Amino acid sequence: MQQTEFLPGNHERGRYMRMDTAQILKRFFFCERALIIAQAGWIAGLAPLEIKIELPRMFWEDALVADALRTRVFELRYPSRLLEIADDAPVVSLFEAAKDAPSGAAFLLALARVYKPALLTAYQAYLGMADTIADGPTVHFLRTAVADKQRQIQQLEQFASASLQQAAPAEIDEAHAWVNALRRQLDAVGLGLDAPRAVEHDMVTPLRKSFQFAEIPARDARFAQVRYYWPNVIDSSFPYGDGMMLQLRSAVSHLNEVWAVETGGAILYFFADALDWEFVVDAARWTYDEARHTQMGYARLIGWGFQPKELPLGTYIYDAARGQDPIIRLGMLHYFETKNIGKKHDRAAAFASYHDDVSQHDMEFDWADETIHAHYGSKWLAALREKFPSLPDRETLHNRCDQLVEQVVAEAVETDRQAIYAVTEAMVAKANHRLTLV
């Protein structure tokens, strides 16, 4: 007997089926990926130290949610491992346009008022209809993503506001025009639970400026602008030091890992398409770690009573890769990770003997990070060489990096020497004065 009546099953929980959900999450993944790459590429061109520290944390958080999105798509589409932009091209291409902002201020303003809010709204809409029974894993990580995006937007608004305050009137107008065009285009295309719409009128392209990576890094004007950040870099007679001098030198070294932050962003930007998605996740974490190291040094120095204007920010290691193939930047970052890692334990032990808990603490965590980074460098240099056999092997690349740095060191002139000696002597004098007050 054929049954003609069935139990009711019309419920909001059944609105989106497995493949529908996978399509939505795939769209979110590609939008996040585009923003991660854009943020990484812009780090070197943005001057404020707080931005160089915080932006890597943001795109590391973005990489975590993007990775969770990607994994969930594969789970829902099993056994398929195919991930294509396809019908999501109208909105993904708009997110890929982020990198072509007409200025740094415009880039930050667009992140704060268009791109991050669009993802936040999309995630909130998804959570509003999500089935916590069938799709609990997605609900869990998107709730974290919502909290991350809310905090990011608040910080980016502050960064954008500060950048616009220092911008020329024409640049301010240009930034607002860029954001307005992006907003109108996004409203027309749509980012949400439904497929994006193809539109004929492109309001964004006329305002785009093709992204140019900053071969000369932007530097925060509040700090002492030097090329070489400590005398021993260019003067072998100047000791690395121990005691108070080691405390200062170590903190300044950590602060000046800003070059590694910029380089981490560079390698993510340049190799994101050539290497697997796993590389983007690793490079985002690598860059975020370097940003934390920079913050370690900055926090210690501020804690000892120094002001930004008293602290040296150098460029010489970053300068050594100027105009070179991007593989040099990856090689440079890996070279310095492996070159200095063996010294970390001795310095941590020295700080322990000084009862300098915070310097010891930072050095120990730095060591742990750098063991991870050494693995990252080896893994991805090998992957690149496998894909592009003409690239130099690791030893040849490291030797080339060493030569390039030595060339920049050899370029030091008397004004460079005077500049860093003046900064260092003032720091030592202030530190000695602090000791007399203890």
C-alpha positions in Angstrom: 0.0 0.0 0.0 1.5 3.3 -1.1 1.7 5.9 1.7 0.3 9.3 0.8 0.7 11.2 4.0 4.0 12.0 5.7 5.1 13.6 9.0 5.7 17.3 8.8 9.3 18.3 7.8 8.9 22.0 6.7 11.2 23.7 9.1 13.7 26.6 8.9 16.4 24.2 10.0 16.2 22.4 6.7 16.4 25.4 4.5 20.0 25.0 3.4 21.2 21.6 2.4 24.7 20.2 2.6 25.9 21.5 -0.9 24.1 24.8 -0.4 26.1 25.4 2.8 29.3 24.4 1.2 28.8 26.9 -1.6 28.2 29.7 0.9 31.3 28.8 3.0 33.4 28.6 -0.2 32.4 32.1 -1.1 33.5 33.3 2.4 36.8 31.5 2.1 37.8 33.2 -1.2 36.9 36.6 0.2 39.0 36.1 3.3 41.9 34.8 1.2 41.9 37.9 -0.9 42.0 40.2 2.1 44.8 38.2 3.8 47.0 38.6 0.7 46.2 42.3 0.5 46.9 43.0 4.1 50.2 41.2 3.9 51.3 43.1 0.9 50.5 46.5 2.4 52.5 46.1 5.7 55.8 47.4 4.4 54.1 50.5 3.0 52.3 51.5 6.2 54.4 53.5 8.6 52.8 53.4 12.1 54.4 50.8 14.3 51.1 49.9 15.9 49.7 49.0 12.4 52.8 46.8 11.6 52.2 45.0 14.9 48.4 44.7 14.7 47.7 44.1 11.0 49.6 40.7 11.1 47.5 39.6 14.0 44.4 40.5 12.0 45.3 38.5 8.9 46.5 35.6 11.0 43.0 35.5 12.6 41.6 35.8 9.1 43.7 32.9 8.0 42.4 30.8 10.9 38.8 31.3 9.9 39.6 30.9 6.2 41.3 27.6 7.0 38.3 26.4 9.0 36.0 27.5 6.2 38.1 25.6 3.6 38.2 22.5 5.7 34.5 22.6 6.3 33.8 22.9 2.6 35.9 19.8 1.9 34.0 17.9 4.7 30.7 18.9 3.2 31.7 18.0 -0.4 33.6 14.8 0.4 35.2 13.2 -1.5 35.7 16.3 -3.8 38.7 18.5 -3.1 37.9 20.9 -5.8 37.7 24.6 -4.8 36.9 27.1 -7.6 35.7 30.7 -7.5 33.3 30.0 -10.4 30.0 31.9 -9.8 31.4 33.8 -6.9 33.7 35.8 -9.1 31.7 39.1 -8.9 32.3 39.4 -5.2 35.7 37.7 -4.9 37.1 40.0 -7.6 35.9 43.0 -5.6 37.7 41.7 -2.5 40.8 41.1 -4.7 40.6 44.8 -5.6 41.4 45.7 -2.0 45.2 45.7 -2.6 44.8 48.4 -5.3 43.7 51.1 -2.9 44.9 54.5 -4.0 46.8 55.1 -0.7 47.5 53.5 2.6 44.8 55.6 4.3 42.3 54.5 1.6 43.3 50.9 2.2 42.8 51.1 6.0 39.5 53.0 5.5 38.2 50.4 3.1 39.1 47.6 5.5 37.3 49.4 8.3 34.2 50.4 6.5 33.6 48.0 3.7 35.5 44.7 3.6 35.6 43.7 7.3 32.0 44.9 8.0 30.8 43.0 4.9 32.3 39.7 6.2 31.0 40.5 9.7 27.5 41.0 8.4 27.7 37.9 6.2 28.8 35.8 9.2 26.1 37.1 11.4 23.5 36.4 8.7 24.8 32.9 8.4 24.7 32.3 12.2 21.2 33.7 12.2 20.0 30.8 10.1 22.6 28.1 10.8 21.5 24.8 12.2 23.5 24.2 15.3 22.7 20.5 15.2 23.8 19.6 11.7 26.3 22.4 11.3 27.7 22.9 14.8 31.3 23.0 13.7 30.7 26.0 11.4 28.7 27.8 14.1 31.5 27.4 16.5 34.3 28.9 14.4 32.1 31.6 12.9 31.2 32.8 16.4 34.9 33.3 17.0 35.3 35.0 13.6 32.5 37.5 14.5 34.2 38.5 17.7 37.5 38.9 15.8 36.0 41.0 13.1 34.2 43.3 15.6 37.5 43.9 17.3 39.4 44.4 14.0 36.9 46.9 12.8 37.2 49.0 15.9 41.0 49.1 15.6 41.0 49.7 11.9 38.7 52.7 12.4 41.3 54.2 14.8 44.1 53.5 12.4 42.3 54.9 9.4 41.3 58.0 11.3 44.9 58.6 12.4 46.1 58.1 8.9 43.6 60.5 7.4 44.4 63.2 10.0 48.0 63.2 8.5 46.9 63.0 4.9 46.7 65.8 2.4 43.2 67.0 1.4 43.4 65.4 -2.0 44.3 62.1 -0.4 41.4 62.3 2.0 39.0 62.9 -0.8 40.5 60.1 -2.8 40.1 57.7 0.2 36.5 58.5 0.7 35.8 58.2 -3.0 37.4 54.8 -3.0 35.4 53.6 -0.1 32.1 55.0 -1.5 32.8 53.2 -4.8 33.6 49.9 -3.1 30.4 50.2 -1.0 28.2 50.9 -3.9 29.7 48.1 -5.9 29.4 45.6 -3.0 25.8 46.6 -2.5 25.2 45.9 -6.2 27.1 42.6 -6.2 26.2 41.3 -2.7 28.0 39.2 -0.2 25.8 36.9 1.8 23.8 33.7 1.7 22.7 34.2 -1.9 24.9 34.0 -4.9 26.5 37.3 -5.9 25.0 39.2 -8.8 26.9 40.1 -11.9 26.7 43.8 -12.7 27.7 45.7 -15.8 28.7 49.0 -14.3 32.1 48.9 -12.6 32.5 51.8 -10.2 35.8 50.6 -8.7 38.2 50.1 -11.6 38.5 53.8 -12.5 39.8 54.5 -9.0 42.2 51.6 -8.7 45.9 52.1 -8.5 47.9 49.0 -9.3 49.5 47.8 -6.1 53.2 48.4 -5.9 55.1 46.6 -3.1 57.1 48.9 -0.9 60.8 48.1 -1.6 61.6 51.0 0.7 59.8 50.4 3.9 57.6 53.1 5.5 58.9 54.0 8.9 57.1 55.6 11.9 58.3 59.2 12.2 58.0 59.1 16.0 61.1 56.9 16.2 64.8 57.7 15.6 65.3 57.1 11.9 68.5 55.2 11.3 69.7 52.6 8.8 71.7 50.5 11.3 70.0 50.1 14.6 73.0 49.4 16.9 76.7 50.4 16.7 78.1 46.8 16.6 76.3 46.3 13.2 78.8 48.6 11.5 81.6 48.9 14.1 83.1 45.5 15.1 85.0 47.2 18.0 81.6 48.0 19.7 80.9 45.0 22.0 77.5 43.3 22.0 77.7 43.7 25.7 76.4 42.0 28.8 74.4 43.2 31.9 72.4 46.4 31.1 74.0 46.6 27.7 72.7 43.2 26.8 69.2 44.1 28.1 69.1 47.2 25.9 70.7 45.5 22.8 68.2 42.6 23.0 65.2 44.9 23.4 66.3 47.0 20.5 66.9 43.9 18.4 63.4 42.7 19.2 61.9 46.1 18.3 63.8 46.0 15.0 62.3 42.7 14.0 59.9 45.0 12.3 62.0 44.2 9.2 60.9 40.6 9.6 57.3 41.6 9.9 57.5 43.4 6.6 59.4 40.5 5.0 56.8 38.0 6.3 54.1 40.0 4.7 56.1 40.2 1.5 56.6 36.5 1.1 53.0 35.8 1.8 52.0 38.3 -0.9 54.5 37.2 -3.5 54.1 33.4 -3.1 50.4 32.9 -2.1 49.5 31.9 -5.7 52.6 29.8 -6.4 52.4 27.7 -3.2 49.6 25.8 -1.5 47.0 27.3 0.8 49.0 25.8 3.7 51.8 28.2 2.9 49.4 31.2 3.4 48.5 29.8 6.8 52.1 29.3 7.8 53.2 32.7 6.4 50.4 34.5 8.3 51.5 32.8 11.5 55.2 33.6 10.8 54.4 37.2 10.2 52.2 37.5 13.3 55.0 35.9 15.4 57.5 38.5 14.1 55.0 41.2 15.0 54.8 39.9 18.6 58.6 39.9 18.8 58.6 43.5 17.7 56.1 44.3 20.4 58.2 42.4 23.0 61.1 44.8 22.5 58.9 47.9 22.3 57.0 46.9 25.5 60.3 46.3 27.4 61.8 49.6 26.3 58.7 51.6 27.1 58.6 49.9 30.4 62.1 51.1 31.2 61.0 54.7 30.5 62.0 55.2 26.9 60.0 57.3 24.5 59.6 56.3 20.8 61.8 59.3 19.7 64.7 57.8 21.7 64.4 54.4 20.0 66.2 53.4 16.8 64.3 51.9 13.9 66.7 50.6 11.2 66.2 49.3 7.7 69.5 47.7 6.7 68.4 44.0 6.6 65.2 44.9 4.7 67.3 47.1 2.4 69.5 44.2 1.5 66.7 42.5 -0.4 65.7 45.7 -2.3 65.2 45.0 -6.0 65.9 41.3 -5.6 63.7 38.4 -6.6 61.2 37.7 -3.8 62.9 34.3 -3.1 65.7 36.5 -1.5 63.2 37.8 1.0 62.2 34.3 2.0 65.8 33.2 2.1 66.7 36.3 4.2 64.0 35.6 6.8 65.0 31.9 7.0 68.7 32.8 7.1 68.4 35.1 10.1 66.1 32.6 11.9 68.6 29.8 11.7 71.6 32.1 12.2 70.6 33.4 15.6 68.4 30.7 17.1 71.4 29.1 19.0 72.0 32.3 21.0 68.6 32.5 22.5 69.2 30.0 25.4 72.4 31.7 26.5 70.7 35.1 26.5 67.7 33.8 28.4 70.0 32.3 31.0 71.9 35.6 31.3 68.6 37.5 31.8 67.6 35.0 34.5 70.9 35.7 36.3 70.0 39.5 36.2 66.6 38.7 37.6 65.1 40.2 34.5 62.1 38.0 34.2 60.4 39.7 31.3 63.5 39.7 29.1 64.0 36.0 29.9 60.3 35.3 29.3 60.4 37.0 25.9 63.6 35.3 24.8 62.3 31.9 25.7 59.1 32.4 23.7 61.1 33.9 20.9 63.2 30.7 20.8 60.1 28.6 20.6 58.7 30.6 17.7 62.0 30.5 15.8 62.1 26.7 15.9 58.8 26.8 14.1 60.0 29.4 11.7 63.1 27.4 10.8 60.8 24.5 9.8 58.6 26.9 7.8 61.6 28.2 5.9 63.0 24.8 5.1 59.6 23.4 4.0 58.7 26.2 1.7 62.1 26.8 0.2 62.1 23.1 -0.7 58.6 23.4 -2.1 59.6 26.3 -4.3 62.7 24.6 -5.6 60.7 21.5 -6.4 58.3 23.6 -8.4 60.9 25.9 -9.9 64.1 23.8 -10.2 66.2 26.8 -11.5 66.0 28.5 -8.0 69.1 28.2 -5.9 69.4 25.6 -3.2 69.2 26.7 0.5 72.9 26.9 1.1 73.5 29.0 -2.0 70.6 31.2 -1.1 71.8 31.8 2.4 75.3 32.6 1.2 73.7 35.1 -1.2 71.7 36.7 1.6 74.8 37.0 3.7 76.6 38.7 0.8 73.7 41.2 0.3 73.6 42.1 4.0 77.4 42.6 4.1 77.2 44.9 1.1 74.7 47.1 2.9 76.8 47.1 6.0 79.8 48.1 3.9 77.8 51.1 2.6 77.8 52.7 6.0 79.2 56.2 6.1 80.3 58.5 8.9 76.9 60.1 9.2 75.4 56.6 9.8 77.9 55.9 12.5 77.3 59.3 14.2 73.6 58.8 14.0 73.5 55.4 15.7 76.2 56.3 18.3 74.2 59.3 19.3 71.0 57.3 19.8 72.8 54.5 21.6 74.8 56.8 23.9 71.6 58.7 24.9 69.9 55.4 25.6 72.8 54.2 27.8 72.9 57.5 29.6 69.2 57.3 30.4 69.4 53.7 31.5 72.4 54.5 33.8 70.4 57.4 35.3 67.5 55.0 35.9 69.9 52.7 37.8 70.9 55.5 40.1 67.2 55.9 41.1 66.6 52.3 42.0 
